[in-house]
Amino acid sequence: MAIDTKELDTILCRADEQLATMSGKEQKLTTEIAQSEQLLTAILEAKADLARDLEAKQQELPALEKNHAHAIQYAKLAAGTISEHEAIKNVSRLRKQVEACKREIARLEKESKEQQREQTIREQIATYQRGLDALRTETAQTTGAREQAHEQLGALKFQAEREQIAASEHHIDTLREQLVAALAERDELFAQAIENLSAWPAHEQTLRDLMPVPEDPHYRMINGARMYLSTLAKELTYLQGNPNSKMPGLPDNQEWANKVHRVRQQLPDLQTLLIRSGSGWNSATKTHGFGPSLAAQRCEELTAFLAEYGEYLKRVGIA
């Protein structure tokens, strides 16, 4: 049965395209988040270094200011002495150190207060993360929709396959009914023909011999036994120490080899298992019965032989 999967195929195709696009977007957002986090880490590390430097300068300034004040006082006291010039130079040097330290503190304080870049990156990361979360939600929804369409397509194809199989089985049932009817018609023709030829025994017997062999466990057993005994007869060789024997545990015994050969020869092939009782055909019901057949007799003989053979193998220590 032909099924129309065009709509479901279109849905699946669109879903695959969307999922591929979403996968690319997710990969891009993930990369951007990772890069922004690396940048933020670097900024925070730089900020920590800046804070340590600021703290060091803030701790250094009081000592510099104290030394500068002491130098001024010393220069005042050294006025008019030979140390005056050197004292003034020392005051100038220490003043420059104090001013440089103050400028550095101001710069570090200014940089510490400037958190705009850090905040911008944090906001950017948050934006990326929100977009990534939304994208993953949409991806999950699209994946669920695709799975639903996939299941619907599977159910549709499963139904189509079932209908095809059911149609085939119906066709087989029809053919079986036709075969049964044909076989019944053939059996009826055989029965009628044998009845019509009762005045000509030779022709009647010929028709009886042409009758098909029925399915029967006796026939299956005999057919399998023929193959088994054919193999067994080859293995039970008369020659001592036969190097070609595939069953070295079997004794070389001419008596049992002869028995196997004789039983095998007595088993007829399936085409000869057509002996039926004289009243095998019932003209009233137009059915045939088989009664005690040659197949059943041969099966009994075969069973007895196999039992005897099994006992023999036990006596010689093989079975």
Backbone bond lengths (Angstrom), bond angles and torsions (degrees), N, CA, C in turn:
res aa  C-N    CA-C-N  psi(-1)  N-CA   C-N-CA  omega(-1)  CA-C   N-CA-C  phi
1 M - - - 1.471 - - 1.523 109.46 -
2 A 1.309 116.66 128.56 1.459 120.83 178.72 1.526 108.89 -78.56
3 I 1.310 117.39 135.25 1.460 121.75 179.52 1.526 108.56 -119.51
4 D 1.330 114.90 148.21 1.461 120.93 -179.84 1.527 108.24 -96.33
5 T 1.322 116.53 105.51 1.459 121.70 -179.88 1.525 111.83 -107.16
6 K 1.341 116.69 13.66 1.461 119.94 -173.91 1.526 112.03 -59.79
7 E 1.335 117.12 -46.05 1.458 119.53 -177.28 1.523 111.38 -65.21
8 L 1.332 117.16 -46.32 1.457 120.28 -179.68 1.526 111.03 -66.37
9 D 1.341 116.85 -37.82 1.472 119.65 176.66 1.523 110.27 -62.66
10 T 1.326 117.39 -38.24 1.468 121.12 177.99 1.527 110.80 -64.26
11 I 1.333 115.87 -43.12 1.470 120.14 178.33 1.518 110.79 -61.22
12 L 1.321 116.45 -45.90 1.462 120.25 -179.59 1.527 111.31 -64.45
13 C 1.323 116.70 -39.20 1.469 121.06 179.21 1.528 110.45 -64.03
14 R 1.328 116.54 -45.46 1.462 119.97 178.48 1.523 111.53 -63.91
15 A 1.326 115.82 -40.82 1.467 119.66 178.94 1.520 110.89 -62.53
16 D 1.329 117.09 -42.74 1.464 120.43 178.84 1.530 111.07 -63.07
17 E 1.325 116.53 -40.69 1.468 120.05 178.91 1.530 110.60 -64.32
18 Q 1.338 116.53 -44.58 1.462 119.96 179.70 1.523 111.42 -64.53
19 L 1.313 116.55 -41.85 1.463 120.24 -179.79 1.524 111.08 -64.79
20 A 1.338 116.06 -37.30 1.465 119.24 177.70 1.526 110.37 -65.23
21 T 1.350 116.68 -42.59 1.469 120.58 177.85 1.523 110.82 -63.80
22 M 1.326 116.54 -44.45 1.459 120.86 179.86 1.522 111.44 -63.11
23 S 1.316 115.98 -37.45 1.461 119.43 178.99 1.525 110.72 -63.04
24 G 1.341 116.10 -40.67 1.458 119.63 177.13 1.520 111.83 -64.35
25 K 1.349 116.70 -43.13 1.458 120.81 178.57 1.530 111.10 -63.60
26 E 1.330 116.17 -42.11 1.466 119.89 -179.90 1.525 110.98 -62.39
27 Q 1.316 115.94 -41.50 1.460 120.15 179.20 1.537 110.60 -63.76
28 K 1.352 115.75 -41.41 1.457 120.03 179.70 1.525 111.14 -65.04
29 L 1.347 117.58 -45.87 1.460 120.87 179.61 1.532 111.27 -63.58
30 T 1.320 116.00 -40.26 1.460 119.62 178.92 1.527 110.68 -61.53
31 T 1.329 116.13 -41.61 1.458 120.60 178.49 1.522 111.21 -65.13
32 E 1.341 117.38 -43.37 1.462 121.35 -179.50 1.528 111.09 -64.87
33 I 1.322 116.66 -39.26 1.467 120.05 177.29 1.521 110.36 -63.20
34 A 1.331 115.97 -44.83 1.465 119.87 -179.72 1.529 111.02 -62.04
35 Q 1.329 117.32 -43.10 1.469 121.04 179.54 1.526 110.88 -65.57
36 S 1.329 117.40 -42.42 1.465 120.96 179.30 1.521 110.88 -64.96
37 E 1.308 117.10 -39.34 1.464 119.87 178.40 1.524 111.02 -66.26
38 Q 1.325 116.93 -36.87 1.466 119.66 176.25 1.529 110.50 -64.05
39 L 1.357 116.50 -42.53 1.460 120.82 178.38 1.519 110.80 -64.05
40 L 1.336 116.62 -42.49 1.462 120.66 179.53 1.523 110.55 -62.76
41 T 1.330 116.18 -39.72 1.463 120.08 177.82 1.523 110.69 -60.91
42 A 1.320 115.43 -43.23 1.470 119.46 178.89 1.530 110.93 -63.53
43 I 1.335 117.26 -40.65 1.463 120.93 179.26 1.527 110.86 -64.72
44 L 1.324 116.16 -42.95 1.467 120.01 -179.81 1.524 110.99 -65.26
45 E 1.334 115.94 -38.30 1.462 118.74 177.01 1.530 110.75 -64.52
46 A 1.355 116.03 -42.48 1.465 119.99 177.67 1.522 110.87 -63.84
47 K 1.319 116.62 -38.75 1.459 121.34 178.65 1.525 111.11 -63.93
48 A 1.342 115.59 -40.35 1.456 119.50 178.20 1.532 110.39 -64.44
49 D 1.321 115.35 -41.25 1.477 118.91 177.40 1.528 109.60 -63.00
50 L 1.328 117.33 -40.69 1.463 121.82 179.56 1.526 110.93 -62.67
51 A 1.317 116.15 -41.42 1.465 120.49 179.68 1.529 110.73 -64.27
52 R 1.330 116.16 -39.98 1.469 118.96 178.60 1.533 110.47 -65.58
53 D 1.338 115.46 -41.79 1.471 118.87 179.05 1.538 111.34 -64.19
54 L 1.341 116.73 -41.07 1.460 120.82 179.68 1.521 110.67 -63.19
55 E 1.330 115.08 -44.17 1.465 118.97 -180.00 1.527 110.42 -62.35
56 A 1.326 116.89 -39.78 1.473 120.25 179.54 1.527 111.04 -64.94
57 K 1.349 117.06 -43.41 1.455 120.67 179.45 1.528 111.16 -65.99
58 Q 1.325 116.79 -39.85 1.463 120.57 179.17 1.533 110.95 -64.49
59 Q 1.319 115.86 -34.73 1.463 119.35 176.68 1.537 111.28 -75.14
60 E 1.317 117.38 -28.33 1.467 121.72 -178.40 1.533 112.11 -77.61
61 L 1.345 118.93 -32.13 1.470 122.91 -173.61 1.533 113.58 -59.16
62 P 1.340 120.61 -47.41 1.472 119.09 -178.58 1.526 112.70 -57.21
63 A 1.309 116.75 -39.65 1.471 119.53 179.83 1.523 110.96 -65.76
64 L 1.355 116.19 -40.91 1.459 119.97 178.55 1.533 110.65 -64.76
65 E 1.330 116.74 -43.52 1.467 120.22 178.84 1.539 111.40 -63.10
66 K 1.335 115.42 -39.22 1.472 119.14 178.94 1.526 110.41 -64.38
67 N 1.330 115.98 -44.34 1.467 119.66 179.24 1.535 110.49 -63.70
68 H 1.329 116.78 -37.01 1.466 120.62 179.24 1.528 110.62 -66.16
69 A 1.317 117.63 -42.32 1.465 121.68 178.88 1.533 110.42 -63.47
70 H 1.321 115.51 -43.02 1.471 119.35 177.93 1.510 110.20 -62.43
71 A 1.327 117.40 -38.66 1.473 120.83 -179.14 1.528 111.05 -66.19
72 I 1.353 116.40 -37.68 1.471 119.74 178.20 1.530 109.98 -64.62
73 Q 1.325 115.99 -45.21 1.451 119.86 -179.38 1.534 111.28 -62.90
74 Y 1.313 115.59 -38.99 1.453 120.37 179.31 1.527 110.78 -66.06
75 A 1.359 116.14 -39.96 1.473 119.74 -179.97 1.527 110.68 -64.63
76 K 1.352 115.38 -36.75 1.460 118.19 177.26 1.520 110.30 -61.89
77 L 1.286 115.90 -43.91 1.455 120.38 -178.37 1.533 111.79 -69.22
78 A 1.314 116.62 -27.88 1.465 120.79 -176.86 1.519 112.98 -89.24
79 A 1.328 116.80 7.04 1.469 120.10 -178.69 1.524 110.32 -61.31
80 G 1.327 117.02 131.37 1.460 123.46 177.89 1.503 113.15 82.70
81 T 1.385 116.94 1.48 1.459 119.69 178.36 1.526 109.36 -106.13
82 I 1.323 113.35 173.60 1.463 116.97 -179.02 1.529 111.61 -69.83
83 S 1.332 117.96 -15.73 1.470 122.16 -179.68 1.518 112.89 -88.07
84 E 1.327 117.17 -4.83 1.454 120.60 -174.77 1.534 111.70 -59.45
85 H 1.309 117.72 -47.39 1.465 121.35 -176.74 1.538 111.43 -61.10
86 E 1.302 115.54 -45.85 1.479 119.73 -178.66 1.526 110.11 -67.36
87 A 1.329 115.94 -36.24 1.461 119.51 -179.98 1.516 110.72 -66.15
88 I 1.332 117.33 -39.55 1.468 121.14 179.22 1.534 109.97 -66.16
89 K 1.327 116.39 -41.40 1.479 120.01 177.43 1.536 110.43 -60.85
90 N 1.319 116.84 -39.16 1.475 120.65 -179.57 1.527 110.43 -66.29
91 V 1.375 115.18 -38.64 1.468 118.79 177.88 1.527 110.16 -63.03
92 S 1.336 116.93 -42.57 1.470 121.03 179.91 1.536 111.03 -63.49
93 R 1.332 115.72 -42.41 1.480 119.51 -179.61 1.523 110.91 -63.99
94 L 1.329 116.50 -46.02 1.467 119.69 -178.69 1.525 111.25 -67.73
95 R 1.391 116.77 -34.43 1.462 119.02 177.02 1.519 111.20 -61.87
96 K 1.340 115.61 -42.14 1.473 119.83 178.66 1.539 110.98 -62.88
97 Q 1.338 117.12 -39.56 1.467 120.41 178.92 1.537 110.63 -63.49
98 V 1.353 115.00 -41.48 1.473 119.18 179.56 1.527 109.99 -64.72
99 E 1.335 116.22 -45.28 1.460 119.50 -179.51 1.533 111.81 -64.40
100 A 1.353 115.75 -40.52 1.481 119.45 178.36 1.522 110.74 -63.78
101 C 1.323 116.06 -39.99 1.476 119.42 179.53 1.514 110.58 -66.21
102 K 1.351 116.78 -38.08 1.462 119.97 179.25 1.528 110.79 -67.51
103 R 1.339 115.37 -41.02 1.469 118.19 178.06 1.532 111.19 -62.83
104 E 1.335 116.14 -40.88 1.470 119.72 179.56 1.519 111.21 -65.79
105 I 1.350 115.73 -39.09 1.469 119.56 177.65 1.527 109.83 -63.42
106 A 1.346 116.09 -43.16 1.463 119.60 179.52 1.525 111.17 -62.56
107 R 1.319 116.01 -41.16 1.470 119.38 179.42 1.523 111.05 -64.84
108 L 1.326 114.69 -44.76 1.472 118.42 -179.10 1.521 111.37 -65.65
109 E 1.364 115.72 -38.48 1.468 118.89 178.14 1.521 110.82 -65.38
110 K 1.314 115.38 -39.53 1.463 119.33 179.18 1.524 110.68 -64.15
111 E 1.324 117.19 -44.07 1.470 120.49 179.56 1.525 110.88 -66.50
112 S 1.311 116.53 -35.79 1.466 119.64 179.65 1.515 111.73 -65.80
113 K 1.339 115.03 -33.34 1.467 119.25 -179.79 1.517 112.28 -78.30
114 E 1.303 117.18 -19.38 1.469 120.35 -177.96 1.530 109.09 -85.17
115 Q 1.315 118.19 88.46 1.458 124.35 -179.37 1.523 112.32 -104.92
116 Q 1.304 116.91 11.99 1.462 120.18 -175.26 1.520 111.14 -61.32
117 R 1.341 117.95 -43.35 1.471 120.41 -178.39 1.520 111.25 -64.44
118 E 1.329 115.17 -42.39 1.472 119.04 178.68 1.519 110.66 -62.27
119 Q 1.332 116.11 -44.62 1.449 120.49 -179.01 1.525 111.18 -65.45
120 T 1.329 115.79 -38.13 1.462 119.91 178.82 1.519 111.43 -62.25
121 I 1.324 115.57 -42.62 1.469 119.41 179.83 1.519 110.33 -67.32
122 R 1.335 116.58 -39.55 1.474 119.23 178.62 1.532 110.13 -62.45
123 E 1.298 116.73 -43.74 1.459 120.57 178.31 1.534 111.07 -64.49
124 Q 1.317 115.32 -36.92 1.465 119.51 178.57 1.529 110.88 -65.45
125 I 1.325 115.79 -43.06 1.472 119.98 177.77 1.525 110.26 -62.12
126 A 1.334 116.67 -42.42 1.469 120.62 179.36 1.527 110.44 -62.38
127 T 1.344 115.46 -40.51 1.469 119.20 178.42 1.520 111.04 -64.21
128 Y 1.318 115.68 -45.03 1.467 120.11 177.57 1.532 110.66 -59.01
129 Q 1.330 116.88 -43.17 1.464 121.42 -176.73 1.520 110.73 -66.29
130 R 1.338 116.67 -41.20 1.473 119.28 177.29 1.532 110.27 -62.42
131 G 1.321 115.33 -42.43 1.471 118.52 178.05 1.516 111.79 -63.64
132 L 1.341 115.85 -38.98 1.461 119.72 179.59 1.530 110.98 -66.63
133 D 1.331 116.97 -41.81 1.469 120.71 178.60 1.526 110.90 -62.59
134 A 1.329 115.65 -43.60 1.469 119.49 179.28 1.521 111.00 -65.02
135 L 1.330 115.49 -39.58 1.466 119.82 179.59 1.521 111.03 -64.85
136 R 1.314 116.59 -41.20 1.470 120.04 179.99 1.529 110.53 -67.22
137 T 1.331 116.96 -36.40 1.477 119.84 175.96 1.522 110.36 -63.14
138 E 1.319 115.76 -44.83 1.469 120.05 179.14 1.529 110.68 -65.42
139 T 1.338 116.48 -38.01 1.467 120.19 178.01 1.524 110.92 -62.26
140 A 1.351 115.46 -42.79 1.467 119.52 178.77 1.522 110.95 -62.97
141 Q 1.328 116.52 -41.09 1.468 120.16 179.23 1.526 111.03 -65.95
142 T 1.324 116.47 -42.69 1.467 120.12 178.84 1.520 110.92 -65.25
143 T 1.337 115.90 -40.10 1.460 119.79 177.87 1.525 110.73 -62.23
144 G 1.347 116.26 -42.26 1.463 119.65 177.89 1.518 111.89 -62.50
145 A 1.337 115.83 -41.39 1.469 119.42 178.67 1.525 110.65 -65.21
146 R 1.325 116.29 -39.15 1.464 119.29 178.87 1.531 110.93 -64.80
147 E 1.334 115.91 -43.25 1.468 119.60 178.26 1.520 111.31 -60.75
148 Q 1.336 116.12 -38.80 1.466 120.04 177.78 1.529 110.61 -62.53
149 A 1.346 116.26 -45.53 1.464 119.90 178.85 1.519 110.85 -64.90
150 H 1.335 116.25 -37.51 1.463 120.20 178.87 1.528 111.08 -63.75
151 E 1.345 116.21 -42.43 1.460 120.19 178.27 1.533 110.59 -65.66
152 Q 1.323 116.64 -40.16 1.466 119.80 178.49 1.525 110.77 -62.92
153 L 1.334 116.03 -41.10 1.459 119.88 178.17 1.526 110.60 -64.25
154 G 1.347 116.62 -41.75 1.461 120.03 177.93 1.517 111.88 -62.13
155 A 1.337 116.10 -42.84 1.464 120.01 179.47 1.526 110.81 -63.83
156 L 1.331 115.35 -38.43 1.464 119.80 179.72 1.526 110.67 -65.81
157 K 1.330 116.00 -45.01 1.460 119.18 179.48 1.528 111.16 -68.50
158 F 1.351 116.13 -37.02 1.461 119.55 177.48 1.519 110.89 -60.62
159 Q 1.347 116.62 -43.73 1.459 120.69 179.38 1.523 110.74 -62.73
160 A 1.349 115.46 -40.97 1.467 119.36 179.49 1.525 110.55 -64.54
161 E 1.338 116.92 -41.64 1.472 119.85 179.09 1.524 110.45 -65.18
162 R 1.336 116.78 -41.21 1.469 120.06 178.52 1.522 111.38 -61.36
163 E 1.320 115.66 -41.08 1.457 119.12 -179.95 1.523 110.84 -66.21
164 Q 1.342 115.97 -37.93 1.469 118.83 177.40 1.529 110.54 -64.34
165 I 1.351 116.14 -44.75 1.464 119.91 179.35 1.523 110.79 -64.07
166 A 1.344 115.92 -41.93 1.468 119.40 179.16 1.525 110.74 -62.19
167 A 1.336 115.92 -40.15 1.468 119.08 178.05 1.520 111.15 -63.97
168 S 1.363 115.15 -39.47 1.466 119.07 178.41 1.527 110.99 -66.04
169 E 1.343 116.13 -42.23 1.469 119.37 179.02 1.530 110.90 -64.78
170 H 1.327 115.49 -38.70 1.472 118.44 177.11 1.528 110.46 -62.67
171 H 1.340 114.99 -40.95 1.465 119.09 177.85 1.526 110.42 -62.93
172 I 1.349 116.21 -41.98 1.470 119.85 178.62 1.522 110.53 -63.17
173 D 1.350 116.18 -43.86 1.471 119.33 178.55 1.528 110.73 -60.25
174 T 1.320 115.64 -39.98 1.465 119.06 178.53 1.517 111.16 -63.08
175 L 1.345 115.37 -43.84 1.467 119.55 178.25 1.524 111.17 -64.55
176 R 1.344 116.76 -37.89 1.470 119.55 177.94 1.529 110.60 -63.28
177 E 1.327 114.80 -43.44 1.460 117.84 178.52 1.528 110.73 -61.70
178 Q 1.333 114.79 -40.31 1.463 118.48 178.19 1.525 110.53 -65.67
179 L 1.378 116.15 -39.66 1.470 119.78 179.18 1.524 110.58 -64.93
180 V 1.349 116.01 -44.18 1.471 119.25 179.10 1.533 109.84 -60.77
181 A 1.323 115.76 -43.03 1.463 119.18 179.38 1.527 110.57 -63.57
182 A 1.345 116.30 -40.55 1.465 119.96 179.43 1.523 111.09 -66.07
183 L 1.361 116.26 -41.59 1.474 119.15 178.51 1.525 110.67 -64.73
184 A 1.322 115.75 -41.59 1.459 118.73 178.47 1.529 110.77 -62.45
185 E 1.339 115.83 -40.21 1.462 119.74 177.66 1.528 110.99 -64.38
186 R 1.343 115.76 -40.02 1.467 118.66 178.39 1.519 111.11 -64.52
187 D 1.355 116.25 -45.34 1.464 119.09 179.01 1.531 111.23 -60.83
188 E 1.326 115.23 -38.76 1.464 119.49 178.01 1.518 110.60 -63.18
189 L 1.336 116.07 -40.99 1.469 120.61 178.19 1.522 111.05 -63.97
190 F 1.373 116.09 -42.96 1.466 118.91 176.98 1.523 110.91 -59.59
191 A 1.355 114.65 -48.33 1.466 118.18 -177.58 1.526 111.30 -61.94
192 Q 1.314 115.82 -44.13 1.465 119.60 -179.47 1.519 111.08 -66.26
193 A 1.347 116.00 -40.00 1.460 119.84 -178.95 1.524 111.07 -65.53
194 I 1.339 116.76 -43.71 1.469 120.05 179.07 1.520 110.31 -62.70
195 E 1.313 115.77 -39.94 1.470 119.25 178.44 1.527 110.51 -65.57
196 N 1.331 116.37 -40.43 1.467 120.19 -179.05 1.527 112.17 -69.30
197 L 1.363 115.67 -25.95 1.474 120.09 -178.40 1.524 112.71 -98.58
198 S 1.298 116.40 17.65 1.482 118.96 -178.68 1.524 112.23 -61.61
199 A 1.319 116.45 -24.30 1.468 119.17 178.43 1.525 112.02 -80.56
200 W 1.266 117.83 -7.87 1.475 122.24 179.07 1.544 108.23 -125.16
201 P 1.284 118.42 82.31 1.478 123.83 -173.62 1.528 113.73 -52.34
202 A 1.332 117.79 -40.49 1.470 119.78 -177.53 1.523 110.65 -62.94
203 H 1.331 115.42 -45.90 1.454 118.71 178.85 1.531 111.81 -68.07
204 E 1.323 114.76 -35.96 1.469 118.50 177.54 1.526 110.65 -61.56
205 Q 1.363 116.22 -43.60 1.466 120.51 -179.95 1.531 111.09 -66.00
206 T 1.315 116.16 -36.01 1.471 119.45 178.10 1.531 110.23 -61.32
207 L 1.321 115.54 -42.51 1.467 118.17 177.89 1.522 111.32 -65.77
208 R 1.335 115.91 -39.17 1.464 119.08 177.37 1.533 110.33 -60.17
209 D 1.351 116.94 -40.39 1.466 120.47 -179.67 1.523 111.95 -68.38
210 L 1.327 116.28 -24.74 1.463 119.88 -179.46 1.535 112.43 -84.30
211 M 1.307 115.86 -7.10 1.463 118.70 -179.51 1.538 110.13 -63.35
212 P 1.349 120.32 137.74 1.474 123.07 -177.93 1.520 112.05 -68.86
213 V 1.319 115.38 149.91 1.463 121.01 179.80 1.528 109.05 -79.36
214 P 1.296 119.52 129.88 1.470 121.22 -178.78 1.525 111.91 -75.96
215 E 1.328 114.85 161.91 1.460 119.87 172.17 1.521 108.06 -72.20
216 D 1.343 116.35 126.92 1.451 119.42 -175.48 1.527 108.38 -156.41
217 P 1.342 119.19 139.77 1.474 120.36 -179.74 1.527 112.42 -60.96
218 H 1.355 116.86 -29.51 1.472 118.53 178.13 1.517 110.93 -61.30
219 Y 1.318 115.44 -42.29 1.457 118.68 -177.93 1.531 111.01 -68.27
220 R 1.355 116.24 -39.96 1.464 118.97 178.62 1.521 110.66 -64.34
221 M 1.329 117.62 -39.88 1.458 121.05 179.87 1.525 111.33 -63.56
222 I 1.327 115.63 -43.98 1.463 119.52 -178.78 1.520 110.61 -66.28
223 N 1.308 116.11 -40.65 1.460 118.95 -179.76 1.526 110.81 -61.71
224 G 1.371 117.45 -42.85 1.456 120.66 177.99 1.517 111.76 -68.19
225 A 1.345 116.70 -37.68 1.462 120.59 -179.40 1.516 111.45 -64.71
226 R 1.332 117.25 -34.81 1.466 119.57 179.07 1.530 110.37 -60.25
227 M 1.340 116.98 -44.18 1.459 120.04 -179.90 1.528 110.79 -67.05
228 Y 1.358 116.44 -42.31 1.458 119.96 -179.67 1.523 111.67 -62.39
229 L 1.330 116.24 -46.79 1.459 119.89 -177.29 1.524 111.52 -69.86
230 S 1.315 117.28 -30.66 1.463 119.40 176.38 1.517 110.36 -62.39
231 T 1.330 116.40 -41.73 1.475 120.16 177.42 1.519 110.62 -68.40
232 L 1.330 116.49 -43.80 1.456 120.85 -178.11 1.522 111.53 -62.14
233 A 1.318 116.70 -39.64 1.460 119.95 -179.27 1.522 111.44 -63.31
234 K 1.326 116.37 -33.60 1.466 119.75 178.75 1.527 111.20 -70.24
235 E 1.333 116.76 -31.76 1.460 120.33 -176.67 1.525 111.92 -80.68
236 L 1.343 117.61 -31.17 1.461 120.28 179.38 1.525 108.63 -83.11
237 T 1.285 115.92 78.11 1.463 120.84 -176.86 1.522 111.02 -86.84
238 Y 1.342 116.18 156.08 1.461 120.12 179.02 1.522 111.32 -80.87
239 L 1.335 117.51 -22.76 1.465 121.07 -170.16 1.519 110.91 -78.02
240 Q 1.347 116.61 133.97 1.454 121.05 177.94 1.526 109.99 -71.55
241 G 1.370 115.49 138.24 1.458 119.73 175.96 1.514 113.53 61.46
242 N 1.317 117.53 37.70 1.463 120.38 -179.27 1.532 110.09 -64.14
243 P 1.338 119.77 116.61 1.474 121.33 -176.82 1.531 113.05 -74.20
244 N 1.338 117.61 -13.19 1.463 120.59 -176.92 1.525 113.54 -92.59
245 S 1.317 117.08 -0.52 1.459 119.46 -177.50 1.522 110.66 -66.74
246 K 1.328 116.15 129.54 1.467 120.91 178.63 1.520 110.90 -86.39
247 M 1.336 117.10 -8.53 1.470 121.66 178.61 1.523 107.68 -126.96
248 P 1.336 117.86 76.91 1.468 120.37 -172.05 1.523 113.65 -62.97
249 G 1.358 117.63 -17.69 1.458 118.38 -179.18 1.518 112.94 -76.42
250 L 1.335 119.64 -16.86 1.453 121.65 -178.15 1.536 109.72 -75.26
251 P 1.325 118.08 135.30 1.473 119.86 179.63 1.532 111.05 -73.87
252 D 1.312 116.02 151.12 1.460 120.86 174.10 1.523 106.85 -81.85
253 N 1.316 115.74 102.78 1.462 120.19 -173.67 1.517 108.59 -135.47
254 Q 1.321 116.01 110.95 1.459 120.28 -176.61 1.516 111.31 -66.04
255 E 1.345 116.98 -34.52 1.464 119.64 -178.22 1.533 110.93 -61.35
256 W 1.354 116.64 -47.09 1.466 119.69 -179.14 1.519 111.67 -72.78
257 A 1.303 116.58 -31.99 1.464 118.55 175.45 1.521 110.35 -62.04
258 N 1.320 115.85 -41.37 1.471 119.87 178.29 1.524 110.90 -65.37
259 K 1.352 116.92 -39.48 1.458 120.00 179.51 1.531 110.69 -63.08
260 V 1.328 116.32 -44.88 1.456 120.26 179.22 1.520 110.09 -61.08
261 H 1.327 115.76 -44.37 1.459 120.13 -178.90 1.531 110.71 -62.56
262 R 1.336 115.60 -40.90 1.458 119.46 -177.73 1.529 111.12 -67.54
263 V 1.338 117.05 -44.64 1.460 120.03 179.02 1.520 110.49 -62.83
264 R 1.340 116.29 -41.61 1.456 119.83 -179.45 1.522 110.82 -62.51
265 Q 1.328 117.02 -39.73 1.462 120.00 -179.88 1.520 111.93 -69.11
266 Q 1.331 116.06 -27.27 1.462 119.63 -178.95 1.539 112.59 -78.61
267 L 1.324 115.53 -16.84 1.472 118.34 179.63 1.520 109.14 -79.24
268 P 1.300 118.85 113.15 1.469 120.48 179.91 1.527 110.39 -76.24
269 D 1.310 117.19 156.17 1.451 118.66 175.01 1.530 108.37 -76.81
270 L 1.307 116.04 171.11 1.457 119.63 -172.14 1.524 113.78 -62.02
271 Q 1.325 116.80 -31.22 1.458 119.20 -177.10 1.529 112.69 -69.56
272 T 1.335 116.81 -17.19 1.474 118.74 179.66 1.527 112.31 -96.23
273 L 1.327 117.85 -5.08 1.470 120.50 -178.40 1.524 109.83 -83.80
274 L 1.323 116.67 61.36 1.460 121.27 -176.16 1.519 112.02 -120.24
275 I 1.362 115.66 11.54 1.471 118.25 -179.15 1.516 108.76 -77.58
276 R 1.297 116.14 123.90 1.446 121.31 -179.56 1.530 109.39 -125.77
277 S 1.302 115.14 164.90 1.470 117.86 178.21 1.522 109.37 -67.52
278 G 1.340 115.37 157.08 1.461 119.99 -177.48 1.506 112.50 -61.20
279 S 1.338 116.73 -27.35 1.468 119.20 -179.45 1.532 109.75 -104.71
280 G 1.339 115.60 32.33 1.465 119.43 -176.51 1.514 112.55 -65.64
281 W 1.332 117.98 -26.92 1.469 119.82 -179.35 1.517 109.52 -104.33
282 N 1.288 113.67 128.23 1.456 119.68 -179.98 1.525 107.54 -108.01
283 S 1.312 114.69 107.47 1.472 118.55 -175.14 1.517 111.97 -68.07
284 A 1.324 116.61 -20.07 1.460 118.30 -177.66 1.530 110.84 -74.28
285 T 1.354 115.99 -44.22 1.464 119.64 -177.30 1.514 111.58 -97.01
286 K 1.318 117.92 -9.03 1.456 123.18 -178.83 1.540 111.10 58.41
287 T 1.351 116.25 34.99 1.463 121.03 175.98 1.501 107.82 -123.35
288 H 1.303 116.26 158.78 1.463 119.28 179.73 1.517 109.78 -116.15
289 G 1.347 116.71 139.61 1.456 122.68 175.51 1.508 108.72 -117.56
290 F 1.305 115.87 157.71 1.466 117.91 -172.30 1.518 113.66 -109.36
291 G 1.278 120.85 -22.74 1.456 120.99 176.09 1.522 111.52 56.00
292 P 1.315 119.18 -161.03 1.467 122.48 176.74 1.528 109.50 -65.56
293 S 1.314 117.90 113.24 1.458 121.16 -176.76 1.513 110.59 -107.13
294 L 1.317 114.03 167.27 1.459 119.67 175.12 1.524 110.51 -60.21
295 A 1.335 117.00 -34.54 1.462 120.45 179.43 1.517 110.56 -61.68
296 A 1.352 117.44 -46.12 1.459 120.52 179.85 1.521 111.26 -62.93
297 Q 1.337 116.71 -41.18 1.458 120.08 178.85 1.524 110.99 -62.44
298 R 1.346 115.29 -44.63 1.463 118.76 -179.46 1.526 111.26 -65.45
299 C 1.321 117.90 -34.91 1.458 120.68 177.85 1.526 111.29 -64.06
300 E 1.324 116.86 -40.12 1.462 120.07 177.60 1.522 110.27 -63.23
301 E 1.343 116.19 -43.71 1.459 119.73 179.27 1.525 111.00 -64.48
302 L 1.324 116.32 -40.11 1.458 120.96 -179.78 1.526 110.31 -64.84
303 T 1.344 116.73 -43.09 1.463 120.32 179.32 1.517 111.16 -60.86
304 A 1.330 116.71 -42.70 1.468 120.75 179.02 1.523 110.91 -64.02
305 F 1.332 116.22 -40.89 1.466 119.63 -179.80 1.533 110.84 -64.69
306 L 1.325 116.53 -45.27 1.462 119.43 -178.34 1.526 111.05 -64.43
307 A 1.323 117.71 -37.17 1.463 120.47 176.49 1.523 110.36 -63.15
308 E 1.346 116.60 -44.60 1.463 121.04 178.80 1.527 110.95 -63.08
309 Y 1.336 115.20 -41.03 1.458 119.52 -179.17 1.533 110.78 -66.41
310 G 1.346 116.27 -38.00 1.455 119.90 177.45 1.517 111.73 -62.52
311 E 1.325 117.62 -42.26 1.462 121.12 177.39 1.523 111.26 -62.84
312 Y 1.331 116.36 -37.97 1.468 120.81 178.68 1.535 110.82 -63.04
313 L 1.347 116.22 -43.79 1.461 119.58 -179.72 1.534 111.03 -63.85
314 K 1.333 116.47 -34.83 1.467 119.68 177.68 1.533 110.06 -66.72
315 R 1.332 116.59 -39.36 1.466 119.57 -178.97 1.521 111.72 -64.80
316 V 1.313 116.93 -37.02 1.468 119.55 -178.67 1.529 111.34 -88.72
317 G 1.364 117.87 2.96 1.447 120.73 173.71 1.499 116.63 81.60
318 I 1.337 117.92 26.06 1.468 121.14 -179.19 1.519 110.62 -102.74
319 A 1.319 117.82 -46.03 1.457 121.35 -178.49 1.524 110.76 -84.30
